[in-house]
């Protein structure tokens, strides 16, 4: 609880993963990947409850072992067409009432309790309805464009950036997937953490923004956690 507001952390973790099979239970420096997000939620000063929603028995068993509430997800919410919002909505509707939901993706093992607490404090200071974690992009999108089958680079770059150094370009940020916070009634109304108004960015560094999608991401996380 923070400033008389209650916070429910939800960790959605399906058993299947195409690019990195069984990634949520893979051993990362002595612990299953999902354990890092569970521990971050439990160590937060403000999170009232941590729920893992999954279709997978092994994930649910690990979640209980590390102290989270394990919620069995219906099969129809675990297929390839089900959205993260569907799983979150199911979890919200099958637990106690809270003011805010904090989505913690299990693929962000370097996001910790300090980040969660800072994001919640930002939510309060901005009088926000939603806060989303971001980090600075490695390369400016102003240096990028699409290519057609001819591979022609005519008009690939805009004139105003052609002779600029990369350090002279504006900073761009991307959603890092580590933290999403939203007022529950607004989330259910708009069906997204990206509300039309009263939404702010919580800036994180690149290291803590590592998102494990492929094996190379896993190896990078191992180095930083060593």
PyMOL commands that set and color helices and strands:
alter all, ss='L'
color gray80, all
select helices_A, chain A and resi 23-25+33-43+57-65+75-77+84-93+113-125+141-143+159-161+166-168+184-190+207-209+215-225
alter helices_A, ss='H'
color red, helices_A
select strands_A, chain A and resi 7-12+27-28+31-32+49-54+69-72+100-103+130-136+173-183+199-204
alter strands_A, ss='S'
color yellow, strands_A
deselect
rebuild
show_as cartoon
